Amino acid sequence: MLRLVLFALFLGICASAAKQKKKETPQSLSRGWGDSIRWVKSYEEGLSQMVKRKKPLMVIRHQDNCPHSQALKKAFAADKSIQKMAEKDFVMVNLLLETTDENIAPDGRYVPRILFVDPSKSVRTDIVGKFQSHLYTYEPADMMLLAKNMKKAKQTLKSEL
């Protein structure tokens, strides 16, 4: 009888432990792109916050299962100057799903892509990466170019205000 009680108790503890392991911690809005950055929940909220806070909107469109997105995320999160500018000078949103706004896919719906939007809600088509076919794509080795483009986006905003 004692063995049966101990076995039932052991079984109950194991089941409880397995149930606790299955509970996932909720994913933050950063999704690994930088936990110190204030991220908005959606593109629409980003547009609203951009006007309210008088800062350009930086849109990162990516997918969790894309190796190029993952590599870019790792480089983006590791670059201290980019993290600082993103935290201080931009309204930031990273999107896993496409929006209905065609403006943030000026040259196609590929991932990863990074675009800048100014307070007039216009995509900055003059701020691009190095590729001719996918203008808004950056690679991990392009962090200096991305930082330069971030500075360009915020400088242009200052001259417009």
N, C-alpha and C positions, 0 to 999 in steps of 0.2 A: 504494500500500500504506500509506504514511504517513497519507494522508487517511482511509483506512478505520479505522486504529487510532485516530486522533484523534476521528473520528466516534463510534466505539464508546465511547471514554473519555468524551466529552461526553454521550452518551446515558446512560451509567452514572451520571454525576454528577447529571444531571437526574432520573433515576428515584430516586436516593437522596434528593435534596432533596425530591421530592414525597412520598416515604414518610415523611420526618421531619415534614413539615407535617401529615400526617394523624394523627400521634400527638397525642392530646389530653392535656393535663395533668389529673390526677384532680381532681375537684371536691371542695372542702373541705366539711365538714359545715355551714358557715355558709351556703353557697349564695348569698352576697352580702348576708346579713342582718347581718353584723358579724363580721369575722375575729378580733377580740380577745376575743370571747365564747367561753366553753367550751360547746360544743354536744354533746348526747348523740345517739346514733345512732337511737334508736327511742323510741316512746312508753313501751314497757315499761321500757326502761332509765331513762327520765326518772322514772317512778313510783318505781323502786328508789332512784335517786340523791336524789330529793326527800326520802324518808324518812331516808336515810343522812345527808344533808347538812343536814337540817332547814331547807329552803328551799322556797318555793312553786315549782310547776312552771308555766312559761309555754309554752303550746302554740300554735304558729303553723301553721295549715293553709293551704297555698297551692299554686299550680301555676305552673310555669315559663312556660307559654304564655298565661297570663291577664294582660291589661293592667292590671287592678285590683291583682292581686298584685304585679306589677312596680313599679307606682307606689308602693304601700305599702312595699315592700321598700326602695326608694330613700329614702323619707322616714324610715323606721325606721333605716336605716344612717347617715343624715346627722345624726340627732338625738343630740347628745353626752350629754345627761342620760339618755335612754332607753338608750343603749349602756352607760353606766356602771352604771345600775341592773341591766340585764340581765346584765352581766358579774359584778357583785358580789353581788346579792341573790336571784338566781333560778337554778333549773335550767332550761335552755333546750333546746327541741326545735322544729325546723321540719320539717313533714311534707309530702311531695309526694303521698303516697298515703294513703287513708283507713285507719284501723285498724278492727279488729273491735269495739272498745269503743264501744258506743252512747252512753256518757256524754259523749263529746266532740263529740257532734252533738245537743245538747239541743233545738235548734230547726231542724235540717236540716243537710244535707251540702253547704254552699256554700263558696266560697272568694272572697276570703280571709276567714279568721276567726281571732281570737285569744282563747284561753280561759285561765283560771287554775285550777289544781288545788291543793287544800290537802293536807297530809300524811295526812289521813284518806282520801285518794284521791277526794274529792268535788269536782266541778266547781263553781266559785264562780259560781252563777247570779245572784248579786247584783252582780257586776262585769261591766257590759255597755257597749257603745258607745251611739251616739245613735239608732240605727234601731230602729223598732218591729218590722219584719218580719224583720230579720236582726240579732239582738241582739249578736252577737259580731263584727260587721264594723266596721272602722275604715277611714277614708280618709286620704290623705296630710295633709290639713288637720286631722286629729284627733290629732296627736301630743301636744298638751297634755292632752287627755282620756285618752289611753293612759298618759301619764306619771302622771297623777292616779290612774288605776286600778291601775297598778303599785305606787304608794305604798300604796294601800288594801290590796292583796293582801299586801304584806309587813308592814304594820302589824297587820292582823288576825292574821297568823301569830304575830307577837311577843306579842300578847295571849293567844293560845292556849297558848303554851309555858310 
